[in-house]
Amino acid sequence: MNARKTDGLRSQQGHSCRTYSRGVADLLVVEDDDTIGDALTAGLRAHGHAVSLQRNARGALDAVAGRAFDLVLLDLGLPDLDGVEVCRRIRAAQAGTVIVVLTARSEEMDVVVGLEAGADDYLSKPFRFGELLARVRAHLRRSALVPTTEAAVTSGDLVIDLAARRVTLAGTDVPLRSKEFDLLARLATDQGAAVSRDDLMADVWDAYWYGSTKTLDVHVAAVRRKLARAAGESGGRAPEIVTLRGHGYRLDRPAE
């Protein structure tokens, strides 16, 4: 076994357990490497989570067909089916589940493809268990928040129903994944104002977030595509997500 991979999964001794507001989290680990899979499962269980370990795509897809999970840790390098396709199928089966892909693929395009397939986040191997645990906690904190009961936000023909978590453009549904909805809602609540990357990561992902923010850029690109598609289908006026280089993004109302 590669020494770097083993060291990268060594649990930090003396680290106290956290209790989440939604109780024990139900996690699915999909990893074909026995050493990594067993280490992840043991470490996450030691921190109070219920963990199901699957070592191939077939087992993972059977698992998500049988019960709902709070979060899935998915290795992209599976032996029986490409992990990106597995990610796509898990997302279709469980729209609200957080998916974090684990990848040894260093090429940026591979990471982007994984995120576009439905993943909420990614970690590149080798990683330390403490880093993975912090990322898991960040996602669980965000998913445990109480949904807002505020009224809808509008921008041109776009209507964002915050309570129902539904987006329409000129009456046409805009199908957004959970993080895409949160991102658009965050920008829409401050229409016309610049929102920094740090604020978006803190508000949409977690205040204690650390690591790459490439996830943010991929989600912005996905929201833009879906708004453009809905505008083309409905003939409605959609707002524009403007990139502010070196700072963040701004949502501009459509021109009259």
C-alpha positions in Angstrom: 0.0 0.0 0.0 1.2 3.5 -0.9 2.6 5.1 2.2 1.1 8.5 1.2 -2.4 7.1 0.9 -2.2 5.4 4.3 -0.8 8.5 6.0 -3.4 10.7 4.3 -6.2 8.8 6.0 -4.7 8.6 9.5 -7.3 9.9 12.1 -6.3 12.7 14.4 -6.1 11.4 18.0 -8.1 13.2 20.7 -10.4 14.9 18.3 -13.8 15.3 20.0 -17.1 14.2 18.5 -19.6 16.8 17.3 -23.4 16.4 17.7 -25.3 17.8 14.7 -28.6 19.5 15.1 -30.2 16.8 12.9 -28.7 13.9 14.9 -26.4 11.2 13.6 -25.7 11.6 9.9 -26.3 8.6 7.6 -23.3 8.4 5.3 -22.5 6.3 2.2 -18.8 5.6 1.4 -18.2 4.3 -2.1 -14.5 3.2 -2.3 -12.9 0.2 -4.0 -9.6 0.5 -2.2 -9.9 -1.7 0.9 -7.4 0.3 3.0 -9.0 3.6 2.2 -12.6 2.4 2.5 -12.0 0.7 5.8 -10.1 3.6 7.2 -12.8 6.1 6.2 -15.6 3.9 7.6 -13.9 3.4 10.9 -13.0 7.1 11.3 -16.4 8.4 10.4 -18.1 5.9 12.7 -15.7 6.9 15.5 -17.1 10.5 15.1 -20.7 9.3 15.6 -21.9 8.7 12.1 -23.8 5.7 10.7 -21.8 4.6 7.7 -22.5 2.1 4.9 -19.5 1.1 2.8 -19.8 -0.1 -0.8 -16.8 -1.1 -2.9 -18.3 -0.9 -6.4 -20.8 1.0 -8.4 -23.5 -1.7 -8.4 -23.4 -1.8 -4.6 -23.6 2.0 -4.4 -26.6 2.2 -6.7 -28.4 -0.6 -4.9 -27.8 1.2 -1.6 -29.2 4.6 -2.7 -32.2 2.8 -4.2 -32.9 1.2 -0.8 -32.6 4.2 1.5 -31.8 7.9 1.7 -28.4 9.2 2.8 -27.4 12.6 4.2 -24.1 12.5 2.4 -22.2 10.3 -0.1 -18.4 10.1 -0.4 -17.9 8.8 -3.9 -14.6 7.6 -5.4 -14.5 8.3 -9.1 -12.2 5.4 -9.9 -14.5 2.5 -9.5 -13.9 -0.9 -11.2 -17.3 -1.6 -12.7 -18.6 1.8 -13.9 -17.1 5.2 -14.3 -17.6 7.3 -11.1 -19.0 10.3 -13.0 -21.8 8.1 -14.3 -22.4 6.8 -10.8 -22.5 10.3 -9.5 -25.1 11.2 -12.1 -27.3 8.3 -11.2 -27.0 8.9 -7.4 -28.1 12.6 -8.0 -31.1 11.4 -10.1 -32.1 9.0 -7.3 -31.6 11.4 -4.4 -31.9 15.0 -5.3 -31.2 16.4 -1.8 -28.3 14.2 -0.9 -24.8 15.9 -0.6 -22.3 14.2 -2.9 -18.6 14.7 -2.3 -16.4 13.0 -4.9 -13.0 11.6 -4.1 -10.6 11.7 -7.0 -7.0 10.9 -7.8 -7.6 12.6 -11.1 -5.6 15.9 -11.1 -6.9 17.3 -14.3 -9.2 20.3 -13.8 -11.6 19.1 -16.5 -12.1 15.8 -14.7 -13.1 17.7 -11.5 -15.4 20.0 -13.5 -17.1 17.0 -15.1 -17.7 15.4 -11.7 -19.3 18.6 -10.3 -21.4 19.0 -13.4 -22.6 15.4 -13.0 -24.2 16.4 -9.7 -21.5 16.5 -7.1 -21.6 19.3 -4.5 -17.9 19.2 -3.8 -14.7 17.2 -4.3 -11.5 16.2 -2.5 -8.3 15.2 -4.4 -6.3 12.2 -3.2 -4.2 12.0 -1.2 -6.0 13.9 1.6 -5.8 13.8 5.4 -8.7 12.4 7.3 -9.0 15.7 9.3 -9.5 17.6 6.0 -12.2 15.2 4.9 -13.9 15.3 8.3 -14.0 19.1 8.3 -15.5 19.1 4.8 -18.2 16.5 5.9 -19.0 18.6 8.9 -19.3 21.8 6.8 -21.8 20.2 4.4 -23.8 18.7 7.3 -24.0 22.0 9.1 -25.4 23.7 6.0 -28.0 20.9 5.3 -29.2 21.0 8.9 -30.2 24.6 8.7 -33.9 25.4 9.0 -35.5 26.4 5.6 -36.4 30.0 5.2 -40.0 31.2 5.3 -39.3 34.5 3.6 -41.4 35.5 0.6 -40.3 35.1 -3.0 -37.6 37.2 -4.6 -38.1 38.5 -8.2 -35.7 39.7 -10.9 -37.3 40.5 -14.2 -39.4 37.4 -15.1 -37.5 35.3 -12.6 -39.2 34.3 -9.4 -37.3 32.6 -6.6 -39.8 31.1 -4.1 -37.6 30.8 -1.0 -40.0 28.8 1.1 -40.9 26.3 -1.6 -37.3 26.3 -3.0 -38.7 26.6 -6.5 -37.5 28.8 -9.3 -39.5 29.8 -12.4 -38.8 32.1 -15.3 -41.9 33.5 -17.0 -43.8 30.5 -15.6 -41.3 27.9 -16.8 -39.6 25.8 -14.1 -35.9 26.2 -13.7 -34.6 22.9 -12.3 -31.8 23.7 -9.9 -29.8 21.4 -7.6 -29.7 22.3 -3.9 -26.5 24.3 -3.9 -27.4 26.0 -7.2 -30.7 27.2 -5.6 -28.8 28.5 -2.5 -26.3 30.3 -4.7 -28.9 32.0 -6.9 -31.0 32.9 -3.8 -28.0 34.4 -2.1 -27.1 36.6 -5.1 -30.8 37.6 -5.6 -31.2 38.8 -2.1 -28.5 41.4 -2.8 -29.4 42.2 -6.4 -27.1 44.8 -7.9 -24.5 44.4 -5.1 -21.1 42.8 -5.4 -20.8 39.6 -3.3 -17.3 38.4 -2.6 -16.2 34.8 -3.2 -15.5 34.4 0.5 -19.1 35.5 1.4 -20.6 33.2 -1.1 -18.6 30.2 0.1 -19.5 31.0 3.7 -23.2 31.6 3.1 -23.8 28.8 0.5 -21.3 26.2 1.7 -20.1 27.0 5.2 -18.5 29.7 7.3 -15.7 27.4 8.3 -14.9 26.3 4.7 -11.4 25.9 3.6 -9.9 24.5 0.4 -10.5 25.1 -3.3 -13.4 27.4 -4.4 -13.5 25.9 -7.9 -16.8 24.4 -6.7 -18.3 27.9 -6.7 -17.3 28.6 -10.3 -18.7 25.4 -11.6 -22.0 26.0 -9.8 -22.2 29.6 -11.1 -21.6 28.3 -14.7 -24.4 25.7 -14.2 -26.9 28.3 -12.9 -26.1 30.6 -15.9 -26.7 27.7 -18.4 -30.0 26.8 -16.8 -31.2 30.4 -16.7 -30.3 30.9 -20.4 -32.0 27.7 -21.3 -35.2 28.7 -19.5 -35.1 32.1 -21.1 -34.8 30.6 -24.5 -37.7 28.2 -23.9 -40.1 30.8 -22.2 -39.0 34.0 -23.9 -38.7 35.5 -20.5 -36.2 38.0 -19.2 -33.5 36.5 -16.9 -31.1 38.4 -14.7 -27.3 38.2 -15.5 -24.7 36.8 -13.1 -21.7 39.1 -13.7 -18.2 38.0 -12.8 -16.2 40.5 -10.8 -12.6 39.4 -11.3 -10.6 39.3 -8.2 -13.7 39.8 -6.0 -16.8 37.6 -6.7 -20.1 37.9 -8.5 -23.1 40.3 -8.9 -26.7 39.6 -10.0 -27.9 42.3 -12.3 -31.6 42.7 -13.2 -32.4 42.2 -16.9 -32.6 45.3 -19.0 -36.1 46.6 -19.6 
